[in-house]
Amino acid sequence: METKISNSSVCQININDVEVSEVTKSIYDYSNREDEITALVESIGSIGQKQPIIVIENDKKYLVLDGVLRG
């Protein structure tokens, strides 16, 4: 499923193809976000993901640009 939106496209991709870059992992502080992450997991589980993550394709993988907590 792919929908063109201006210069962007919306599509479903396999979660196994999504990665968080090492740079993002090194600068993003997850330690104090456990409650927020838990709430996101519960919300996505019950009503689905309302806002998609933003990714860029890189060597047949997709790096997360926005939505690290949701990815």
mmJSON file of the N, C-alpha and C atoms, coordinates in Angstrom:
{"data_MODEL":{"atom_site":{
"group_PDB":["ATOM","ATOM","ATOM","ATOM","ATOM","ATOM","ATOM","ATOM","ATOM","ATOM","ATOM","ATOM","ATOM","ATOM","ATOM","ATOM","ATOM","ATOM","ATOM","ATOM","ATOM","ATOM","ATOM","ATOM","ATOM","ATOM","ATOM","ATOM","ATOM","ATOM","ATOM","ATOM","ATOM","ATOM","ATOM","ATOM","ATOM","ATOM","ATOM","ATOM","ATOM","ATOM","ATOM","ATOM","ATOM","ATOM","ATOM","ATOM","ATOM","ATOM","ATOM","ATOM","ATOM","ATOM","ATOM","ATOM","ATOM","ATOM","ATOM","ATOM","ATOM","ATOM","ATOM","ATOM","ATOM","ATOM","ATOM","ATOM","ATOM","ATOM","ATOM","ATOM","ATOM","ATOM","ATOM","ATOM","ATOM","ATOM","ATOM","ATOM","ATOM","ATOM","ATOM","ATOM","ATOM","ATOM","ATOM","ATOM","ATOM","ATOM","ATOM","ATOM","ATOM","ATOM","ATOM","ATOM","ATOM","ATOM","ATOM","ATOM","ATOM","ATOM","ATOM","ATOM","ATOM","ATOM","ATOM","ATOM","ATOM","ATOM","ATOM","ATOM","ATOM","ATOM","ATOM","ATOM","ATOM","ATOM","ATOM","ATOM","ATOM","ATOM","ATOM","ATOM","ATOM","ATOM","ATOM","ATOM","ATOM","ATOM","ATOM","ATOM","ATOM","ATOM","ATOM","ATOM","ATOM","ATOM","ATOM","ATOM","ATOM","ATOM","ATOM","ATOM","ATOM","ATOM","ATOM","ATOM","ATOM","ATOM","ATOM","ATOM","ATOM","ATOM","ATOM","ATOM","ATOM","ATOM","ATOM","ATOM","ATOM","ATOM","ATOM","ATOM","ATOM","ATOM","ATOM","ATOM","ATOM","ATOM","ATOM","ATOM","ATOM","ATOM","ATOM","ATOM","ATOM","ATOM","ATOM","ATOM","ATOM","ATOM","ATOM","ATOM","ATOM","ATOM","ATOM","ATOM","ATOM","ATOM","ATOM","ATOM","ATOM","ATOM","ATOM","ATOM","ATOM","ATOM","ATOM","ATOM","ATOM","ATOM","ATOM","ATOM","ATOM","ATOM","ATOM","ATOM","ATOM","ATOM","ATOM","ATOM","ATOM"],
"id":[1,2,3,4,5,6,7,8,9,10,11,12,13,14,15,16,17,18,19,20,21,22,23,24,25,26,27,28,29,30,31,32,33,34,35,36,37,38,39,40,41,42,43,44,45,46,47,48,49,50,51,52,53,54,55,56,57,58,59,60,61,62,63,64,65,66,67,68,69,70,71,72,73,74,75,76,77,78,79,80,81,82,83,84,85,86,87,88,89,90,91,92,93,94,95,96,97,98,99,100,101,102,103,104,105,106,107,108,109,110,111,112,113,114,115,116,117,118,119,120,121,122,123,124,125,126,127,128,129,130,131,132,133,134,135,136,137,138,139,140,141,142,143,144,145,146,147,148,149,150,151,152,153,154,155,156,157,158,159,160,161,162,163,164,165,166,167,168,169,170,171,172,173,174,175,176,177,178,179,180,181,182,183,184,185,186,187,188,189,190,191,192,193,194,195,196,197,198,199,200,201,202,203,204,205,206,207,208,209,210,211,212,213],
"type_symbol":["N","C","C","N","C","C","N","C","C","N","C","C","N","C","C","N","C","C","N","C","C","N","C","C","N","C","C","N","C","C","N","C","C","N","C","C","N","C","C","N","C","C","N","C","C","N","C","C","N","C","C","N","C","C","N","C","C","N","C","C","N","C","C","N","C","C","N","C","C","N","C","C","N","C","C","N","C","C","N","C","C","N","C","C","N","C","C","N","C","C","N","C","C","N","C","C","N","C","C","N","C","C","N","C","C","N","C","C","N","C","C","N","C","C","N","C","C","N","C","C","N","C","C","N","C","C","N","C","C","N","C","C","N","C","C","N","C","C","N","C","C","N","C","C","N","C","C","N","C","C","N","C","C","N","C","C","N","C","C","N","C","C","N","C","C","N","C","C","N","C","C","N","C","C","N","C","C","N","C","C","N","C","C","N","C","C","N","C","C","N","C","C","N","C","C","N","C","C","N","C","C","N","C","C","N","C","C","N","C","C","N","C","C"],
"label_atom_id":["N","CA","C","N","CA","C","N","CA","C","N","CA","C","N","CA","C","N","CA","C","N","CA","C","N","CA","C","N","CA","C","N","CA","C","N","CA","C","N","CA","C","N","CA","C","N","CA","C","N","CA","C","N","CA","C","N","CA","C","N","CA","C","N","CA","C","N","CA","C","N","CA","C","N","CA","C","N","CA","C","N","CA","C","N","CA","C","N","CA","C","N","CA","C","N","CA","C","N","CA","C","N","CA","C","N","CA","C","N","CA","C","N","CA","C","N","CA","C","N","CA","C","N","CA","C","N","CA","C","N","CA","C","N","CA","C","N","CA","C","N","CA","C","N","CA","C","N","CA","C","N","CA","C","N","CA","C","N","CA","C","N","CA","C","N","CA","C","N","CA","C","N","CA","C","N","CA","C","N","CA","C","N","CA","C","N","CA","C","N","CA","C","N","CA","C","N","CA","C","N","CA","C","N","CA","C","N","CA","C","N","CA","C","N","CA","C","N","CA","C","N","CA","C","N","CA","C","N","CA","C","N","CA","C","N","CA","C","N","CA","C","N","CA","C","N","CA","C"],
"label_alt_id":[null,null,null,null,null,null,null,null,null,null,null,null,null,null,null,null,null,null,null,null,null,null,null,null,null,null,null,null,null,null,null,null,null,null,null,null,null,null,null,null,null,null,null,null,null,null,null,null,null,null,null,null,null,null,null,null,null,null,null,null,null,null,null,null,null,null,null,null,null,null,null,null,null,null,null,null,null,null,null,null,null,null,null,null,null,null,null,null,null,null,null,null,null,null,null,null,null,null,null,null,null,null,null,null,null,null,null,null,null,null,null,null,null,null,null,null,null,null,null,null,null,null,null,null,null,null,null,null,null,null,null,null,null,null,null,null,null,null,null,null,null,null,null,null,null,null,null,null,null,null,null,null,null,null,null,null,null,null,null,null,null,null,null,null,null,null,null,null,null,null,null,null,null,null,null,null,null,null,null,null,null,null,null,null,null,null,null,null,null,null,null,null,null,null,null,null,null,null,null,null,null,null,null,null,null,null,null,null,null,null,null,null,null],
"label_comp_id":["MET","MET","MET","GLU","GLU","GLU","THR","THR","THR","LYS","LYS","LYS","ILE","ILE","ILE","SER","SER","SER","ASN","ASN","ASN","SER","SER","SER","SER","SER","SER","VAL","VAL","VAL","CYS","CYS","CYS","GLN","GLN","GLN","ILE","ILE","ILE","ASN","ASN","ASN","ILE","ILE","ILE","ASN","ASN","ASN","ASP","ASP","ASP","VAL","VAL","VAL","GLU","GLU","GLU","VAL","VAL","VAL","SER","SER","SER","GLU","GLU","GLU","VAL","VAL","VAL","THR","THR","THR","LYS","LYS","LYS","SER","SER","SER","ILE","ILE","ILE","TYR","TYR","TYR","ASP","ASP","ASP","TYR","TYR","TYR","SER","SER","SER","ASN","ASN","ASN","ARG","ARG","ARG","GLU","GLU","GLU","ASP","ASP","ASP","GLU","GLU","GLU","ILE","ILE","ILE","THR","THR","THR","ALA","ALA","ALA","LEU","LEU","LEU","VAL","VAL","VAL","GLU","GLU","GLU","SER","SER","SER","ILE","ILE","ILE","GLY","GLY","GLY","SER","SER","SER","ILE","ILE","ILE","GLY","GLY","GLY","GLN","GLN","GLN","LYS","LYS","LYS","GLN","GLN","GLN","PRO","PRO","PRO","ILE","ILE","ILE","ILE","ILE","ILE","VAL","VAL","VAL","ILE","ILE","ILE","GLU","GLU","GLU","ASN","ASN","ASN","ASP","ASP","ASP","LYS","LYS","LYS","LYS","LYS","LYS","TYR","TYR","TYR","LEU","LEU","LEU","VAL","VAL","VAL","LEU","LEU","LEU","ASP","ASP","ASP","GLY","GLY","GLY","VAL","VAL","VAL","LEU","LEU","LEU","ARG","ARG","ARG","GLY","GLY","GLY"],
"label_asym_id":["A","A","A","A","A","A","A","A","A","A","A","A","A","A","A","A","A","A","A","A","A","A","A","A","A","A","A","A","A","A","A","A","A","A","A","A","A","A","A","A","A","A","A","A","A","A","A","A","A","A","A","A","A","A","A","A","A","A","A","A","A","A","A","A","A","A","A","A","A","A","A","A","A","A","A","A","A","A","A","A","A","A","A","A","A","A","A","A","A","A","A","A","A","A","A","A","A","A","A","A","A","A","A","A","A","A","A","A","A","A","A","A","A","A","A","A","A","A","A","A","A","A","A","A","A","A","A","A","A","A","A","A","A","A","A","A","A","A","A","A","A","A","A","A","A","A","A","A","A","A","A","A","A","A","A","A","A","A","A","A","A","A","A","A","A","A","A","A","A","A","A","A","A","A","A","A","A","A","A","A","A","A","A","A","A","A","A","A","A","A","A","A","A","A","A","A","A","A","A","A","A","A","A","A","A","A","A","A","A","A","A","A","A"],
"label_entity_id":["1","1","1","1","1","1","1","1","1","1","1","1","1","1","1","1","1","1","1","1","1","1","1","1","1","1","1","1","1","1","1","1","1","1","1","1","1","1","1","1","1","1","1","1","1","1","1","1","1","1","1","1","1","1","1","1","1","1","1","1","1","1","1","1","1","1","1","1","1","1","1","1","1","1","1","1","1","1","1","1","1","1","1","1","1","1","1","1","1","1","1","1","1","1","1","1","1","1","1","1","1","1","1","1","1","1","1","1","1","1","1","1","1","1","1","1","1","1","1","1","1","1","1","1","1","1","1","1","1","1","1","1","1","1","1","1","1","1","1","1","1","1","1","1","1","1","1","1","1","1","1","1","1","1","1","1","1","1","1","1","1","1","1","1","1","1","1","1","1","1","1","1","1","1","1","1","1","1","1","1","1","1","1","1","1","1","1","1","1","1","1","1","1","1","1","1","1","1","1","1","1","1","1","1","1","1","1","1","1","1","1","1","1"],
"label_seq_id":[1,1,1,2,2,2,3,3,3,4,4,4,5,5,5,6,6,6,7,7,7,8,8,8,9,9,9,10,10,10,11,11,11,12,12,12,13,13,13,14,14,14,15,15,15,16,16,16,17,17,17,18,18,18,19,19,19,20,20,20,21,21,21,22,22,22,23,23,23,24,24,24,25,25,25,26,26,26,27,27,27,28,28,28,29,29,29,30,30,30,31,31,31,32,32,32,33,33,33,34,34,34,35,35,35,36,36,36,37,37,37,38,38,38,39,39,39,40,40,40,41,41,41,42,42,42,43,43,43,44,44,44,45,45,45,46,46,46,47,47,47,48,48,48,49,49,49,50,50,50,51,51,51,52,52,52,53,53,53,54,54,54,55,55,55,56,56,56,57,57,57,58,58,58,59,59,59,60,60,60,61,61,61,62,62,62,63,63,63,64,64,64,65,65,65,66,66,66,67,67,67,68,68,68,69,69,69,70,70,70,71,71,71],
"pdbx_PDB_ins_code":[null,null,null,null,null,null,null,null,null,null,null,null,null,null,null,null,null,null,null,null,null,null,null,null,null,null,null,null,null,null,null,null,null,null,null,null,null,null,null,null,null,null,null,null,null,null,null,null,null,null,null,null,null,null,null,null,null,null,null,null,null,null,null,null,null,null,null,null,null,null,null,null,null,null,null,null,null,null,null,null,null,null,null,null,null,null,null,null,null,null,null,null,null,null,null,null,null,null,null,null,null,null,null,null,null,null,null,null,null,null,null,null,null,null,null,null,null,null,null,null,null,null,null,null,null,null,null,null,null,null,null,null,null,null,null,null,null,null,null,null,null,null,null,null,null,null,null,null,null,null,null,null,null,null,null,null,null,null,null,null,null,null,null,null,null,null,null,null,null,null,null,null,null,null,null,null,null,null,null,null,null,null,null,null,null,null,null,null,null,null,null,null,null,null,null,null,null,null,null,null,null,null,null,null,null,null,null,null,null,null,null,null,null],
"Cartn_x":[0.851,0.0,0.888,0.745,1.541,0.667,0.73,-0.04,0.92,0.901,1.771,1.17,1.999,1.608,2.727,2.522,3.528,4.804,5.923,7.183,7.397,6.39,6.484,5.581,5.763,4.83,4.545,3.355,2.946,2.808,3.46,3.364,3.559,3.116,3.337,4.623,5.465,6.707,6.807,7.576,7.771,8.56,8.099,8.773,10.196,10.458,11.811,12.789,12.266,13.112,13.361,12.802,12.95,14.055,14.944,16.051,16.15,16.661,17.02,18.53,19.012,20.442,21.229,22.464,23.344,23.516,23.525,23.638,22.431,21.233,20.019,20.041,20.432,20.511,21.481,22.567,23.576,23.167,22.296,21.934,20.544,19.718,18.352,18.307,17.774,17.721,16.403,16.48,15.302,15.074,16.059,16.037,14.871,14.427,13.343,12.02,11.876,10.687,9.88,10.171,9.503,7.984,7.479,6.022,5.401,6.066,5.573,5.575,6.631,6.726,5.639,5.422,4.378,3.005,2.743,1.458,1.294,2.365,2.305,2.01,2.679,2.463,1.007,0.466,-0.924,-1.89,-1.635,-2.497,-2.458,-1.268,-1.141,-1.803,-1.666,-2.297,-3.806,-4.383,-5.838,-6.506,-5.905,-6.555,-5.729,-4.551,-3.694,-2.787,-1.914,-0.945,-1.559,-1.916,-2.603,-1.664,-0.416,0.558,1.707,1.951,3.002,4.393,5.326,6.716,7.217,8.228,8.83,10.178,10.378,11.605,12.225,13.48,14.178,14.804,14.686,15.239,16.752,17.425,18.88,19.33,19.825,20.317,19.296,18.093,17.01,16.512,16.912,16.401,15.795,15.077,14.464,14.917,15.565,16.015,14.936,14.653,13.626,14.161,13.417,13.747,12.896,11.634,10.715,9.784,9.647,8.769,9.539,10.706,11.57,10.849,10.062,9.36,8.275,7.708,6.662,7.224,8.485,9.066,9.584],
"Cartn_y":[-1.178,0.0,1.23,2.066,3.281,4.405,5.545,6.722,7.884,8.541,9.691,10.939,11.651,12.922,13.895,14.773,15.685,14.901,15.228,14.525,13.37,13.019,11.963,10.805,9.693,8.594,7.953,7.423,6.726,5.265,4.401,2.979,2.178,0.946,0.037,-0.719,-0.81,-1.563,-2.534,-3.558,-4.565,-3.957,-4.136,-3.568,-4.09,-5.278,-5.828,-5.062,-4.234,-3.432,-2.031,-1.733,-0.407,-0.453,0.547,0.62,2.026,2.102,3.372,3.473,4.581,4.715,4.728,4.344,4.359,5.781,6.747,8.153,8.541,8.179,8.49,7.799,6.53,5.795,6.46,7.019,7.607,8.973,9.697,11.042,11.116,10.097,10.135,9.491,10.185,9.701,8.963,7.64,6.816,6.572,6.869,6.451,7.02,8.2,8.803,8.808,7.941,7.941,6.65,5.805,4.51,4.63,5.555,5.734,6.167,7.069,7.546,6.414,5.615,4.489,3.462,3.165,2.225,2.718,3.997,4.578,4.481,4.724,4.604,3.166,2.205,0.786,0.414,0.832,0.517,1.187,2.439,3.17,2.552,2.262,1.661,0.289,-0.457,-1.769,-1.71,-0.671,-0.614,0.149,1.239,2.027,2.151,1.584,1.673,2.886,2.944,4.044,5.175,6.273,7.393,8.261,8.346,9.174,8.275,8.186,7.274,7.777,6.836,7.237,7.716,8.557,9.073,8.374,7.758,7.008,7.436,7.067,7.259,5.924,5.562,4.286,4.382,3.355,3.313,1.862,1.478,0.122,-0.957,-0.86,-1.828,-1.887,-0.937,-0.766,0.626,0.911,2.22,2.784,3.951,4.612,5.571,5.533,6.396,7.821,8.754,10.172,10.849,10.424,10.99,9.875,9.782,8.767,7.63,7.953,6.938,6.168,6.842,6.152,5.222,5.547,4.718,3.565,3.661,2.669,1.432],
"Cartn_z":[0.0,0.0,0.0,-0.998,-1.071,-1.578,-0.914,-1.289,-1.432,-2.57,-2.793,-2.154,-1.409,-0.81,-1.135,-2.066,-2.598,-2.924,-2.286,-2.546,-1.582,-0.832,0.165,-0.226,0.443,0.255,1.601,1.725,2.926,2.549,3.294,2.995,4.271,4.216,5.334,5.06,6.078,5.957,7.12,6.934,7.972,9.128,10.344,11.514,11.651,11.112,11.166,10.286,9.374,8.495,9.041,10.207,10.822,11.867,11.802,12.756,13.332,14.541,15.152,15.015,14.459,14.213,15.523,15.437,16.606,17.134,16.238,16.657,17.5,17.033,17.793,19.138,19.161,20.42,21.392,20.875,21.758,22.304,21.584,22.058,22.687,22.491,23.005,24.381,25.356,26.736,26.983,27.041,27.29,28.784,29.607,31.013,31.817,31.495,32.274,31.509,30.488,29.647,29.759,30.75,30.855,30.922,31.716,31.852,30.523,29.826,28.532,27.496,27.494,26.564,26.872,28.138,28.54,28.091,28.272,27.853,26.336,25.585,24.124,23.695,24.319,23.999,24.244,25.373,25.695,24.714,24.385,23.463,22.069,21.566,20.237,20.223,21.319,21.401,21.389,21.982,22.072,20.931,20.449,19.391,18.116,18.096,16.915,16.972,16.003,15.942,15.138,15.797,15.158,14.331,14.731,14.027,13.577,12.274,11.8,12.147,12.193,12.353,10.995,11.008,9.78,9.619,8.463,8.214,6.891,6.717,5.457,5.085,3.817,3.369,3.281,3.789,3.805,3.659,2.491,2.244,2.614,2.07,2.28,3.72,4.551,5.903,5.964,7.042,7.229,8.562,8.527,9.755,10.226,11.523,12.106,12.221,11.63,11.763,12.826,12.914,13.908,14.391,15.699,16.258,16.937,17.449,18.063,19.161,19.976,21.061,20.532,19.358,18.764,17.953,17.525,16.629,17.281],
"occupancy":[1.0,1.0,1.0,1.0,1.0,1.0,1.0,1.0,1.0,1.0,1.0,1.0,1.0,1.0,1.0,1.0,1.0,1.0,1.0,1.0,1.0,1.0,1.0,1.0,1.0,1.0,1.0,1.0,1.0,1.0,1.0,1.0,1.0,1.0,1.0,1.0,1.0,1.0,1.0,1.0,1.0,1.0,1.0,1.0,1.0,1.0,1.0,1.0,1.0,1.0,1.0,1.0,1.0,1.0,1.0,1.0,1.0,1.0,1.0,1.0,1.0,1.0,1.0,1.0,1.0,1.0,1.0,1.0,1.0,1.0,1.0,1.0,1.0,1.0,1.0,1.0,1.0,1.0,1.0,1.0,1.0,1.0,1.0,1.0,1.0,1.0,1.0,1.0,1.0,1.0,1.0,1.0,1.0,1.0,1.0,1.0,1.0,1.0,1.0,1.0,1.0,1.0,1.0,1.0,1.0,1.0,1.0,1.0,1.0,1.0,1.0,1.0,1.0,1.0,1.0,1.0,1.0,1.0,1.0,1.0,1.0,1.0,1.0,1.0,1.0,1.0,1.0,1.0,1.0,1.0,1.0,1.0,1.0,1.0,1.0,1.0,1.0,1.0,1.0,1.0,1.0,1.0,1.0,1.0,1.0,1.0,1.0,1.0,1.0,1.0,1.0,1.0,1.0,1.0,1.0,1.0,1.0,1.0,1.0,1.0,1.0,1.0,1.0,1.0,1.0,1.0,1.0,1.0,1.0,1.0,1.0,1.0,1.0,1.0,1.0,1.0,1.0,1.0,1.0,1.0,1.0,1.0,1.0,1.0,1.0,1.0,1.0,1.0,1.0,1.0,1.0,1.0,1.0,1.0,1.0,1.0,1.0,1.0,1.0,1.0,1.0,1.0,1.0,1.0,1.0,1.0,1.0,1.0,1.0,1.0,1.0,1.0,1.0],
"B_iso_or_equiv":[0.0,0.0,0.0,0.0,0.0,0.0,0.0,0.0,0.0,0.0,0.0,0.0,0.0,0.0,0.0,0.0,0.0,0.0,0.0,0.0,0.0,0.0,0.0,0.0,0.0,0.0,0.0,0.0,0.0,0.0,0.0,0.0,0.0,0.0,0.0,0.0,0.0,0.0,0.0,0.0,0.0,0.0,0.0,0.0,0.0,0.0,0.0,0.0,0.0,0.0,0.0,0.0,0.0,0.0,0.0,0.0,0.0,0.0,0.0,0.0,0.0,0.0,0.0,0.0,0.0,0.0,0.0,0.0,0.0,0.0,0.0,0.0,0.0,0.0,0.0,0.0,0.0,0.0,0.0,0.0,0.0,0.0,0.0,0.0,0.0,0.0,0.0,0.0,0.0,0.0,0.0,0.0,0.0,0.0,0.0,0.0,0.0,0.0,0.0,0.0,0.0,0.0,0.0,0.0,0.0,0.0,0.0,0.0,0.0,0.0,0.0,0.0,0.0,0.0,0.0,0.0,0.0,0.0,0.0,0.0,0.0,0.0,0.0,0.0,0.0,0.0,0.0,0.0,0.0,0.0,0.0,0.0,0.0,0.0,0.0,0.0,0.0,0.0,0.0,0.0,0.0,0.0,0.0,0.0,0.0,0.0,0.0,0.0,0.0,0.0,0.0,0.0,0.0,0.0,0.0,0.0,0.0,0.0,0.0,0.0,0.0,0.0,0.0,0.0,0.0,0.0,0.0,0.0,0.0,0.0,0.0,0.0,0.0,0.0,0.0,0.0,0.0,0.0,0.0,0.0,0.0,0.0,0.0,0.0,0.0,0.0,0.0,0.0,0.0,0.0,0.0,0.0,0.0,0.0,0.0,0.0,0.0,0.0,0.0,0.0,0.0,0.0,0.0,0.0,0.0,0.0,0.0,0.0,0.0,0.0,0.0,0.0,0.0],
"pdbx_formal_charge":[null,null,null,null,null,null,null,null,null,null,null,null,null,null,null,null,null,null,null,null,null,null,null,null,null,null,null,null,null,null,null,null,null,null,null,null,null,null,null,null,null,null,null,null,null,null,null,null,null,null,null,null,null,null,null,null,null,null,null,null,null,null,null,null,null,null,null,null,null,null,null,null,null,null,null,null,null,null,null,null,null,null,null,null,null,null,null,null,null,null,null,null,null,null,null,null,null,null,null,null,null,null,null,null,null,null,null,null,null,null,null,null,null,null,null,null,null,null,null,null,null,null,null,null,null,null,null,null,null,null,null,null,null,null,null,null,null,null,null,null,null,null,null,null,null,null,null,null,null,null,null,null,null,null,null,null,null,null,null,null,null,null,null,null,null,null,null,null,null,null,null,null,null,null,null,null,null,null,null,null,null,null,null,null,null,null,null,null,null,null,null,null,null,null,null,null,null,null,null,null,null,null,null,null,null,null,null,null,null,null,null,null,null],
"auth_seq_id":[1,1,1,2,2,2,3,3,3,4,4,4,5,5,5,6,6,6,7,7,7,8,8,8,9,9,9,10,10,10,11,11,11,12,12,12,13,13,13,14,14,14,15,15,15,16,16,16,17,17,17,18,18,18,19,19,19,20,20,20,21,21,21,22,22,22,23,23,23,24,24,24,25,25,25,26,26,26,27,27,27,28,28,28,29,29,29,30,30,30,31,31,31,32,32,32,33,33,33,34,34,34,35,35,35,36,36,36,37,37,37,38,38,38,39,39,39,40,40,40,41,41,41,42,42,42,43,43,43,44,44,44,45,45,45,46,46,46,47,47,47,48,48,48,49,49,49,50,50,50,51,51,51,52,52,52,53,53,53,54,54,54,55,55,55,56,56,56,57,57,57,58,58,58,59,59,59,60,60,60,61,61,61,62,62,62,63,63,63,64,64,64,65,65,65,66,66,66,67,67,67,68,68,68,69,69,69,70,70,70,71,71,71],
"auth_comp_id":["MET","MET","MET","GLU","GLU","GLU","THR","THR","THR","LYS","LYS","LYS","ILE","ILE","ILE","SER","SER","SER","ASN","ASN","ASN","SER","SER","SER","SER","SER","SER","VAL","VAL","VAL","CYS","CYS","CYS","GLN","GLN","GLN","ILE","ILE","ILE","ASN","ASN","ASN","ILE","ILE","ILE","ASN","ASN","ASN","ASP","ASP","ASP","VAL","VAL","VAL","GLU","GLU","GLU","VAL","VAL","VAL","SER","SER","SER","GLU","GLU","GLU","VAL","VAL","VAL","THR","THR","THR","LYS","LYS","LYS","SER","SER","SER","ILE","ILE","ILE","TYR","TYR","TYR","ASP","ASP","ASP","TYR","TYR","TYR","SER","SER","SER","ASN","ASN","ASN","ARG","ARG","ARG","GLU","GLU","GLU","ASP","ASP","ASP","GLU","GLU","GLU","ILE","ILE","ILE","THR","THR","THR","ALA","ALA","ALA","LEU","LEU","LEU","VAL","VAL","VAL","GLU","GLU","GLU","SER","SER","SER","ILE","ILE","ILE","GLY","GLY","GLY","SER","SER","SER","ILE","ILE","ILE","GLY","GLY","GLY","GLN","GLN","GLN","LYS","LYS","LYS","GLN","GLN","GLN","PRO","PRO","PRO","ILE","ILE","ILE","ILE","ILE","ILE","VAL","VAL","VAL","ILE","ILE","ILE","GLU","GLU","GLU","ASN","ASN","ASN","ASP","ASP","ASP","LYS","LYS","LYS","LYS","LYS","LYS","TYR","TYR","TYR","LEU","LEU","LEU","VAL","VAL","VAL","LEU","LEU","LEU","ASP","ASP","ASP","GLY","GLY","GLY","VAL","VAL","VAL","LEU","LEU","LEU","ARG","ARG","ARG","GLY","GLY","GLY"],
"auth_asym_id":["A","A","A","A","A","A","A","A","A","A","A","A","A","A","A","A","A","A","A","A","A","A","A","A","A","A","A","A","A","A","A","A","A","A","A","A","A","A","A","A","A","A","A","A","A","A","A","A","A","A","A","A","A","A","A","A","A","A","A","A","A","A","A","A","A","A","A","A","A","A","A","A","A","A","A","A","A","A","A","A","A","A","A","A","A","A","A","A","A","A","A","A","A","A","A","A","A","A","A","A","A","A","A","A","A","A","A","A","A","A","A","A","A","A","A","A","A","A","A","A","A","A","A","A","A","A","A","A","A","A","A","A","A","A","A","A","A","A","A","A","A","A","A","A","A","A","A","A","A","A","A","A","A","A","A","A","A","A","A","A","A","A","A","A","A","A","A","A","A","A","A","A","A","A","A","A","A","A","A","A","A","A","A","A","A","A","A","A","A","A","A","A","A","A","A","A","A","A","A","A","A","A","A","A","A","A","A","A","A","A","A","A","A"],
"auth_atom_id":["N","CA","C","N","CA","C","N","CA","C","N","CA","C","N","CA","C","N","CA","C","N","CA","C","N","CA","C","N","CA","C","N","CA","C","N","CA","C","N","CA","C","N","CA","C","N","CA","C","N","CA","C","N","CA","C","N","CA","C","N","CA","C","N","CA","C","N","CA","C","N","CA","C","N","CA","C","N","CA","C","N","CA","C","N","CA","C","N","CA","C","N","CA","C","N","CA","C","N","CA","C","N","CA","C","N","CA","C","N","CA","C","N","CA","C","N","CA","C","N","CA","C","N","CA","C","N","CA","C","N","CA","C","N","CA","C","N","CA","C","N","CA","C","N","CA","C","N","CA","C","N","CA","C","N","CA","C","N","CA","C","N","CA","C","N","CA","C","N","CA","C","N","CA","C","N","CA","C","N","CA","C","N","CA","C","N","CA","C","N","CA","C","N","CA","C","N","CA","C","N","CA","C","N","CA","C","N","CA","C","N","CA","C","N","CA","C","N","CA","C","N","CA","C","N","CA","C","N","CA","C","N","CA","C","N","CA","C","N","CA","C","N","CA","C","N","CA","C"],
"pdbx_PDB_model_num":[1,1,1,1,1,1,1,1,1,1,1,1,1,1,1,1,1,1,1,1,1,1,1,1,1,1,1,1,1,1,1,1,1,1,1,1,1,1,1,1,1,1,1,1,1,1,1,1,1,1,1,1,1,1,1,1,1,1,1,1,1,1,1,1,1,1,1,1,1,1,1,1,1,1,1,1,1,1,1,1,1,1,1,1,1,1,1,1,1,1,1,1,1,1,1,1,1,1,1,1,1,1,1,1,1,1,1,1,1,1,1,1,1,1,1,1,1,1,1,1,1,1,1,1,1,1,1,1,1,1,1,1,1,1,1,1,1,1,1,1,1,1,1,1,1,1,1,1,1,1,1,1,1,1,1,1,1,1,1,1,1,1,1,1,1,1,1,1,1,1,1,1,1,1,1,1,1,1,1,1,1,1,1,1,1,1,1,1,1,1,1,1,1,1,1,1,1,1,1,1,1,1,1,1,1,1,1,1,1,1,1,1,1]
}}}
